[in-house]
């Protein structure tokens, strides 16, 4: 009933299609040290299984994403994915140099740069066939077929080549996937040239910047495909919203996103499921959101200590820029202080970065650290932008914030009729004043019941055999002459006795006992109903 009501009343809307790809390359033991040095080992462990995403659920959250604040607007306030969530969910390092540079013109824009395809041959030992190349991208399948399995007798240099291929595929599929999911971009060549230096970059902030950018693009109603680290978004939803998470996934390890590795959603009837998810979000209350899901003892038992190092942990509450090449976003944790154990008061005016949202790296390559020098400087001064959160026992929004939020926010997206219970009848003031005196007088009319139907309903369940039911129905169809209106009619079925043996003839020669042919049977007859 509820599903039909939702489908009939609420109009289905756009369901985002997730654009994702899994690399499915074997994680050889000789490659693991390079991943650990780069800070990508926990992410690589997630790569062993395919992560399905609930597209209808993600679409409902995208409807509540606000590009100007980088937060989800909920009925109870604001919430968002922060650097803390990236650290716990994916196990990525937060502190470090920004992931930036240029896209293709390495020989012109960077020191010690080489032409892209010359550099590619030096790093991977060969060039892909021309049929696998399109501009500055290489077909995904070529990397997969060429570097999927490391030979058992591989030399150290061969291991380094395979490690580069694995990291390139990992970054292009798990963290920074775009809508061109079947190709790998060459922007990573400068990073792969020095595997030992990969650990000095802030992969966590770059992944969050790219997710923010993809969500901001998804708010455009004409966008139907969504890329980026969507498994991070879905895992964040399941950890923060218990009423929306699937059942049967109570065991987990690190990283925390691995908890949902075997989750397989239903993506059929996407429009109906989107409407249901939208209504579920509209009905959320403040106690339906977990402000601090990582403070439990179960999480502390599986967490790896390196993500809790001071240089990473203190940046969780930094109000600073997030950088991924041409994508510059803003980490506005001052609007979600309850997620760090504090009280949310009235926030400051949101920073307007619409100009940055219009920049995506197309229209000519450039050296982005210089082009976005101001925002790179903000990241360099990230430790000075850390805000202090006064922790309380009961984190949440303040009364002033809730009053302000109810006044200015667009809290509900479903039509008003979706929140009404159709069972009660609302008694309006006009109806109260009308009273019952306006009802016109009526002439009383007596009921005309069908006595046979009434008696049939009354006797349901009293027949013991099919034969008695058939006899009962036959007798109801018999007409009894002489019955008057209102006379009681006996519809009982006579009791049948077992057949008696023939009686002995009496002295006159007639058999003794039993009804005569003129007797007419039992004496109980069916009368015809008189209807006037």
C-alpha positions as CSV (number, residue, x, y, z in Angstrom):
1,X,0.0,0.0,0.0
2,X,2.7,2.5,0.9
3,X,4.7,1.8,-2.3
4,X,1.5,2.3,-4.4
5,X,0.8,5.5,-2.5
6,X,4.3,6.8,-3.1
7,X,4.3,5.9,-6.7
8,X,0.9,7.4,-7.4
9,X,1.4,10.6,-5.5
10,X,5.1,11.5,-5.9
11,X,6.6,12.1,-9.3
12,X,9.7,10.0,-10.2
13,X,12.8,12.0,-11.1
14,X,16.3,11.5,-12.5
15,X,18.2,8.5,-11.4
16,X,22.0,8.9,-11.7
17,X,23.9,6.2,-13.5
18,X,27.2,5.4,-11.7
19,X,30.2,5.3,-14.1
20,X,32.8,3.1,-12.4
21,X,35.4,0.5,-13.3
22,X,37.4,-2.1,-11.4
23,X,40.9,-2.9,-12.4
24,X,40.9,-6.6,-11.3
25,X,44.7,-6.8,-11.4
26,X,46.4,-9.2,-9.1
27,X,48.1,-7.8,-6.0
28,X,51.4,-9.5,-5.9
29,X,53.4,-9.6,-2.7
30,X,56.4,-7.9,-4.4
31,X,54.2,-4.9,-5.3
32,X,52.8,-4.4,-1.8
33,X,55.9,-2.5,-0.5
34,X,55.5,0.2,-3.2
35,X,51.8,0.6,-2.2
36,X,52.7,0.9,1.4
37,X,55.3,3.6,0.6
38,X,52.7,5.5,-1.5
39,X,50.1,5.3,1.3
40,X,47.7,3.4,-1.0
41,X,47.9,-0.1,0.5
42,X,44.5,0.0,2.3
43,X,42.9,1.3,-0.9
44,X,44.4,-1.6,-2.9
45,X,42.9,-4.1,-0.4
46,X,39.5,-2.7,-1.3
47,X,40.2,-3.4,-4.9
48,X,39.9,-7.2,-4.4
49,X,36.1,-7.0,-4.5
50,X,33.7,-5.1,-6.7
51,X,31.7,-2.4,-4.9
52,X,28.1,-2.1,-6.1
53,X,26.4,1.2,-5.4
54,X,22.7,1.9,-4.9
55,X,22.1,4.4,-7.7
56,X,18.6,5.4,-6.4
57,X,19.9,6.1,-2.9
58,X,22.9,8.1,-4.2
59,X,20.5,10.1,-6.5
60,X,18.4,11.1,-3.5
61,X,21.5,12.4,-1.7
62,X,22.7,14.3,-4.7
63,X,19.3,16.1,-4.7
64,X,20.3,17.5,-1.3
65,X,23.9,18.5,-2.1
66,X,24.5,22.2,-2.1
67,X,27.6,23.3,-4.2
68,X,27.9,26.6,-2.3
69,X,28.4,24.9,1.1
70,X,29.6,21.4,0.0
71,X,27.1,19.9,2.5
72,X,23.9,17.8,2.3
73,X,20.9,19.8,3.5
74,X,18.8,17.6,5.7
75,X,15.6,18.2,7.7
76,X,17.7,18.4,10.9
77,X,20.6,20.5,9.6
78,X,23.7,20.0,7.5
79,X,26.1,17.1,7.2
80,X,28.9,16.2,4.8
81,X,31.9,14.0,4.0
82,X,35.1,15.3,5.6
83,X,38.7,14.4,5.6
84,X,38.1,12.4,8.7
85,X,35.7,10.2,6.8
86,X,38.2,9.7,4.0
87,X,40.8,8.5,6.5
88,X,38.5,6.0,8.2
89,X,36.7,4.8,5.2
90,X,39.5,4.4,2.7
91,X,42.7,4.6,4.9
92,X,44.3,7.4,2.8
93,X,46.9,9.9,4.2
94,X,45.6,13.4,4.7
95,X,48.7,15.5,5.2
96,X,51.1,16.1,2.3
97,X,51.6,17.9,-0.9
98,X,48.6,18.7,-3.1
99,X,48.0,16.4,-6.1
100,X,48.4,18.8,-8.9
101,X,50.7,19.8,-11.8
102,X,49.8,19.7,-15.5
103,X,47.9,17.3,-17.7
104,X,49.9,16.5,-20.8
105,X,52.5,19.2,-21.7
106,X,55.2,17.9,-19.3
107,X,58.2,18.9,-21.4
108,X,57.0,22.6,-21.5
109,X,55.4,23.1,-18.1
110,X,57.5,21.2,-15.6
111,X,61.1,20.9,-14.8
112,X,62.8,17.7,-16.1
113,X,59.7,16.9,-18.0
114,X,59.7,14.8,-21.1
115,X,57.3,14.4,-24.0
116,X,54.4,12.3,-22.8
117,X,54.9,9.2,-25.0
118,X,58.7,9.2,-24.6
119,X,58.1,9.2,-20.9
120,X,55.5,6.4,-21.2
121,X,58.0,4.2,-23.0
122,X,60.7,4.8,-20.4
123,X,58.3,3.9,-17.5
124,X,56.5,0.9,-19.0
125,X,59.1,-0.4,-21.5
126,X,56.9,-0.2,-24.5
127,X,54.1,1.8,-26.3
128,X,50.6,0.5,-26.7
129,X,49.3,-0.2,-30.2
130,X,47.9,2.9,-32.0
131,X,44.4,1.3,-31.9
132,X,44.5,1.5,-28.1
133,X,45.5,5.2,-28.0
134,X,43.2,8.2,-28.2
135,X,44.8,11.6,-27.7
136,X,46.4,11.4,-24.3
137,X,44.6,8.3,-23.1
138,X,45.3,4.6,-23.3
139,X,42.6,2.0,-23.5
140,X,42.0,0.3,-20.2
141,X,42.0,-3.2,-21.6
142,X,45.6,-2.8,-22.8
143,X,46.9,-2.2,-19.3
144,X,44.7,-5.0,-18.0
145,X,45.9,-7.6,-20.5
146,X,49.6,-6.5,-20.5
147,X,50.2,-6.0,-16.7
148,X,47.6,-8.1,-15.0
149,X,49.9,-10.9,-13.7
150,X,53.4,-10.4,-12.5
151,X,55.8,-13.1,-13.9
152,X,57.2,-15.4,-11.2
153,X,60.8,-14.8,-12.3
154,X,60.4,-11.0,-12.7
155,X,63.5,-8.8,-12.0
156,X,63.3,-5.8,-9.6
157,X,63.0,-3.4,-12.5
158,X,60.1,-5.5,-13.9
159,X,58.5,-5.4,-10.5
160,X,58.7,-1.6,-10.6
161,X,57.1,-1.5,-14.0
162,X,54.2,-3.6,-12.9
163,X,53.9,-1.6,-9.7
164,X,53.6,1.6,-11.8
165,X,50.9,-0.1,-13.9
166,X,49.0,-1.2,-10.8
167,X,49.1,2.2,-9.1
168,X,48.1,3.9,-12.4
169,X,45.1,1.6,-12.7
170,X,44.2,2.0,-9.0
171,X,44.2,5.8,-9.1
172,X,42.3,5.9,-12.3
173,X,39.5,3.5,-11.2
174,X,39.2,3.6,-7.4
175,X,39.8,7.3,-6.6
176,X,39.8,9.5,-9.7
177,X,37.6,7.8,-12.2
178,X,35.9,10.1,-14.7
179,X,33.1,9.5,-17.2
180,X,35.6,8.2,-19.7
181,X,35.8,5.0,-17.7
182,X,37.3,2.8,-20.4
183,X,40.5,4.9,-20.8
184,X,43.5,5.8,-18.6
185,X,44.9,9.4,-18.7
186,X,48.6,10.1,-18.9
187,X,48.5,12.9,-16.2
188,X,50.0,10.4,-13.7
189,X,53.3,9.9,-15.5
190,X,55.2,12.5,-13.4
191,X,54.0,10.7,-10.3
192,X,54.9,7.2,-11.5
193,X,58.4,8.3,-12.5
194,X,59.4,8.4,-8.8
195,X,57.7,5.6,-6.9
196,X,59.6,6.4,-3.7
197,X,58.1,10.0,-3.6
198,X,54.4,8.9,-3.9
199,X,54.1,8.8,-0.1
200,X,54.5,12.6,0.3
201,X,51.2,13.5,-1.4
202,X,47.8,14.1,0.2
203,X,45.8,11.4,-1.5
204,X,42.9,11.8,0.9
205,X,42.3,15.5,0.2
206,X,42.6,15.0,-3.5
207,X,40.0,12.2,-3.4
208,X,37.7,14.4,-1.4
209,X,38.2,17.3,-3.8
210,X,37.3,15.1,-6.8
211,X,34.2,13.7,-5.0
212,X,33.0,17.2,-4.2
213,X,33.5,18.2,-7.8
214,X,31.5,15.2,-9.1
215,X,28.7,15.9,-6.6
216,X,28.6,19.6,-7.6
217,X,28.3,18.5,-11.3
218,X,25.6,16.0,-10.4
219,X,23.4,18.8,-9.1
220,X,22.9,19.9,-12.7
221,X,19.5,18.3,-13.7
222,X,20.8,17.5,-17.2
223,X,23.6,15.3,-15.8
224,X,22.7,11.6,-15.9
225,X,26.1,10.0,-15.3
226,X,28.2,10.3,-12.1
227,X,31.9,9.4,-11.6
228,X,34.3,9.7,-8.7
229,X,34.8,7.6,-5.6
230,X,31.2,6.6,-5.2
231,X,32.0,3.7,-2.9
232,X,33.3,6.4,-0.4
233,X,29.9,8.2,-0.6
234,X,27.9,5.1,-0.2
235,X,29.9,3.8,2.8
236,X,29.6,7.2,4.4
237,X,25.8,7.0,4.0
238,X,25.6,3.5,5.6
239,X,27.8,4.4,8.5
240,X,26.1,7.7,9.3
241,X,22.4,6.7,8.6
242,X,21.5,3.4,10.3
243,X,18.0,3.4,9.0
244,X,19.3,3.4,5.4
245,X,22.0,0.7,5.7
246,X,21.4,-2.9,4.6
247,X,21.0,-5.6,7.2
248,X,23.5,-8.4,7.8
249,X,26.7,-6.5,7.5
250,X,27.7,-6.3,11.1
251,X,31.3,-7.5,10.8
252,X,34.0,-5.2,9.4
253,X,37.7,-4.6,9.3
254,X,39.9,-1.8,8.1
255,X,39.4,0.2,6.0
256,X,35.8,0.7,7.1
257,X,34.4,0.8,3.6
258,X,35.2,-2.9,3.3
259,X,32.2,-3.6,5.4
260,X,29.9,-3.2,2.4
261,X,32.1,-5.1,-0.1
262,X,29.5,-7.8,-0.6
263,X,26.5,-5.5,-0.7
264,X,24.4,-6.0,-3.9
265,X,21.6,-3.4,-4.3
266,X,18.5,-3.6,-6.3
267,X,18.7,-1.2,-9.2
268,X,15.5,-2.2,-10.8
269,X,12.5,0.2,-10.6
270,X,15.0,3.0,-10.0
271,X,12.5,5.8,-10.2
272,X,10.2,4.3,-7.6
273,X,13.1,3.5,-5.3
274,X,14.3,7.1,-5.7
275,X,10.9,8.4,-4.6
276,X,11.0,6.1,-1.6
277,X,14.5,7.2,-0.7
278,X,13.6,10.9,-1.1
279,X,10.7,10.4,1.3
280,X,12.8,8.5,3.8
281,X,15.3,11.4,3.9
282,X,12.4,13.9,4.3
283,X,11.3,12.0,7.4
284,X,14.7,11.9,9.1
285,X,15.1,13.4,12.5
286,X,18.3,14.5,14.3
287,X,18.5,11.2,16.2
288,X,18.5,9.3,12.9
289,X,22.0,10.6,12.1
290,X,25.1,9.2,13.8
291,X,27.3,12.2,14.5
292,X,30.4,10.2,15.7
293,X,30.3,6.7,14.2
294,X,34.1,6.2,14.7
295,X,34.2,6.6,18.5
296,X,32.9,3.1,19.2
297,X,35.1,0.4,20.6
298,X,34.5,-1.8,17.6
299,X,36.0,0.7,15.3
300,X,38.9,1.3,17.7
301,X,39.7,-2.4,17.6
302,X,40.3,-2.5,13.9
303,X,41.7,0.9,13.1
304,X,45.3,1.2,11.9
305,X,47.3,3.6,13.9
306,X,49.0,5.4,11.0
307,X,45.8,7.2,10.0
308,X,45.6,8.6,13.6
309,X,49.0,10.2,13.5
310,X,49.0,13.8,14.6
311,X,50.0,15.2,11.2
312,X,47.0,13.7,9.7
313,X,44.4,13.8,12.5
314,X,44.8,17.6,13.2
315,X,43.8,18.4,9.6
316,X,40.4,16.8,10.0
317,X,39.0,20.1,11.2
318,X,40.9,22.4,8.9
319,X,38.8,24.9,6.9
320,X,41.0,25.0,3.8
321,X,41.2,24.3,0.1
322,X,41.1,20.8,-1.4
323,X,43.1,20.3,-4.6
324,X,43.1,17.8,-7.4
325,X,44.7,19.3,-10.5
326,X,42.1,21.8,-11.9
327,X,39.5,20.9,-9.3
328,X,39.6,23.3,-6.3
329,X,37.0,22.8,-3.6
330,X,36.5,24.1,-0.1
331,X,36.5,22.0,3.1
332,X,33.8,23.7,5.2
333,X,33.8,21.7,8.4
334,X,32.7,24.8,10.4
335,X,29.2,24.0,9.2
336,X,29.2,20.4,10.6
337,X,30.9,20.7,14.0
338,X,28.6,18.0,15.6
339,X,30.5,15.4,13.4
340,X,33.5,16.2,15.6
341,X,31.7,16.1,18.9
342,X,30.7,19.8,19.1
343,X,27.6,22.0,19.0
344,X,26.6,23.6,15.8
345,X,25.9,27.3,16.1
346,X,24.9,29.7,13.3
347,X,27.6,29.4,10.5
348,X,29.4,32.1,8.7
349,X,28.4,33.1,5.2
350,X,29.4,30.4,2.7
351,X,32.4,31.1,0.5
352,X,31.5,31.8,-3.1
353,X,33.6,29.7,-5.4
354,X,31.4,29.5,-8.4
355,X,34.3,30.7,-10.6
356,X,36.3,27.7,-9.6
357,X,33.5,25.3,-10.4
358,X,33.6,26.6,-14.0
359,X,37.2,25.4,-14.3
360,X,37.9,21.8,-15.2
361,X,41.2,21.8,-17.1
362,X,39.8,21.9,-20.5
363,X,40.6,24.7,-22.9
364,X,44.4,24.4,-22.8
365,X,46.9,22.8,-20.4
366,X,48.6,24.9,-17.8
367,X,50.7,24.6,-14.7
368,X,47.9,24.5,-12.1
369,X,50.1,25.3,-9.0
370,X,50.8,28.7,-10.5
371,X,47.4,29.2,-12.1
372,X,45.7,28.5,-8.7
373,X,48.5,30.0,-6.6
374,X,46.1,31.5,-4.0
375,X,44.4,28.2,-3.3
376,X,47.6,26.3,-3.2
377,X,48.9,28.8,-0.7
378,X,45.8,28.1,1.5
379,X,46.7,24.5,1.5
380,X,50.3,25.2,2.4
381,X,48.9,27.2,5.4
382,X,46.5,24.4,6.2
383,X,47.7,24.0,9.8
384,X,46.9,27.6,10.6
385,X,43.2,27.1,9.5
386,X,42.5,24.2,11.9
387,X,39.5,25.2,14.1
388,X,39.2,24.1,17.7
389,X,36.0,22.1,18.5
390,X,34.7,22.2,22.1
391,X,33.6,18.6,22.6
392,X,30.3,17.9,24.5
393,X,28.5,14.8,25.6
394,X,25.5,15.3,23.4
395,X,26.7,16.8,20.0
396,X,24.2,18.4,17.7
397,X,22.7,21.6,16.5
398,X,21.9,24.4,19.0
399,X,18.4,25.8,19.4
400,X,19.3,29.0,17.6
401,X,20.7,27.0,14.7
402,X,17.5,24.9,14.4
403,X,15.3,27.9,14.5
404,X,17.4,29.5,11.8
405,X,17.5,26.3,9.8
406,X,13.8,25.8,9.8
407,X,13.4,29.3,8.6
408,X,15.9,29.4,5.7
409,X,16.5,25.8,4.5
410,X,14.7,23.9,1.9
411,X,14.2,20.9,4.3
412,X,11.7,18.8,2.4
413,X,11.7,17.7,-1.2
414,X,8.6,15.5,-1.4
415,X,5.2,17.0,-2.0
416,X,3.2,18.0,1.1
417,X,0.7,15.2,0.5
418,X,3.4,12.6,1.1
419,X,3.6,13.6,4.8
420,X,-0.2,13.3,5.4
421,X,-1.7,10.2,6.9
422,X,-4.7,9.4,4.6
423,X,-6.6,7.6,7.4
424,X,-7.7,10.4,9.7
425,X,-10.3,13.0,8.5
426,X,-9.2,16.5,9.2
427,X,-12.2,18.4,10.7
428,X,-11.9,22.0,9.5
429,X,-13.4,25.0,11.2
430,X,-15.9,25.4,8.4
431,X,-17.1,21.9,9.0
432,X,-17.5,22.6,12.7
433,X,-19.7,25.5,12.1
434,X,-21.9,23.7,9.6
435,X,-23.4,21.3,12.1
436,X,-26.1,18.7,11.2
437,X,-29.2,21.0,11.0
438,X,-28.8,21.5,7.2
439,X,-29.5,17.8,6.5
440,X,-32.8,17.6,4.6
441,X,-35.7,15.5,6.2
442,X,-36.2,12.0,4.9
443,X,-39.1,9.6,4.7
444,X,-38.3,6.5,6.7
445,X,-38.0,3.4,4.5
446,X,-38.0,-0.1,6.0
447,X,-35.2,-2.5,5.3
448,X,-35.8,-5.2,2.7
449,X,-33.3,-7.9,3.6
450,X,-32.9,-11.1,1.6
451,X,-33.8,-13.6,4.3
452,X,-32.2,-16.5,2.4
453,X,-28.8,-14.6,2.1
454,X,-29.0,-13.6,5.7
455,X,-29.7,-17.1,6.9
456,X,-26.9,-18.5,4.6
457,X,-24.4,-16.1,6.1
458,X,-25.6,-17.0,9.6
459,X,-25.2,-20.7,9.0
460,X,-21.8,-20.7,7.4
461,X,-19.7,-23.3,9.0
462,X,-22.6,-25.3,10.4
463,X,-22.8,-27.9,7.7
464,X,-20.8,-31.0,8.3
465,X,-20.8,-32.7,5.0
466,X,-20.9,-31.8,1.3
467,X,-24.2,-33.7,1.0
468,X,-25.8,-31.5,3.6
469,X,-24.6,-28.4,1.8
470,X,-26.0,-29.5,-1.5
471,X,-29.3,-30.4,0.1
472,X,-29.4,-27.1,1.9
473,X,-28.9,-25.2,-1.3
474,X,-31.6,-27.2,-3.1
475,X,-34.1,-26.6,-0.4
476,X,-33.4,-22.9,-0.5
477,X,-34.5,-22.9,-4.2
478,X,-37.8,-24.6,-3.4
479,X,-41.0,-22.5,-3.4
480,X,-43.4,-23.0,-0.5
481,X,-46.9,-21.8,-1.3
482,X,-48.9,-20.1,1.3
483,X,-46.0,-18.5,3.2
484,X,-47.0,-15.0,4.4
485,X,-44.7,-12.0,4.7
486,X,-43.0,-12.0,8.1
487,X,-43.7,-15.7,8.8
488,X,-40.7,-17.5,10.2
489,X,-39.2,-19.9,7.8
490,X,-37.3,-22.9,8.8
491,X,-34.3,-23.7,6.6
492,X,-32.9,-26.4,8.7
493,X,-31.8,-29.6,6.9
494,X,-33.5,-32.6,8.4
495,X,-31.3,-35.2,10.1
496,X,-30.9,-38.3,8.0
497,X,-31.1,-41.6,9.8
498,X,-29.6,-44.8,8.6
499,X,-31.8,-46.9,6.4
500,X,-34.1,-49.1,8.5
501,X,-34.8,-52.8,7.6
502,X,-38.2,-53.5,6.2
503,X,-40.8,-53.7,8.9
504,X,-42.8,-56.8,9.5
505,X,-46.3,-56.7,8.0
506,X,-49.1,-56.2,10.6
507,X,-52.1,-58.3,10.8
508,X,-53.7,-56.4,8.0
509,X,-50.7,-57.0,5.7
510,X,-49.5,-53.4,5.7
511,X,-45.9,-52.7,6.7
512,X,-45.5,-51.0,10.1
513,X,-43.8,-47.6,10.4
514,X,-42.3,-45.2,7.9
515,X,-43.9,-42.4,6.0
516,X,-46.6,-43.1,3.4
517,X,-46.3,-41.9,-0.2
518,X,-49.0,-39.3,0.6
519,X,-47.3,-38.1,3.7
520,X,-44.9,-35.7,2.0
521,X,-41.7,-36.4,4.0
522,X,-40.5,-34.8,7.1
523,X,-43.0,-32.0,7.5
524,X,-40.3,-29.2,7.1
525,X,-40.8,-27.3,3.9
526,X,-39.2,-24.2,2.4
527,X,-41.3,-21.1,2.0
528,X,-41.0,-18.5,-0.6
529,X,-39.9,-15.1,0.6
530,X,-42.6,-12.4,0.4
531,X,-41.3,-9.1,-0.6
532,X,-44.5,-7.2,-0.6
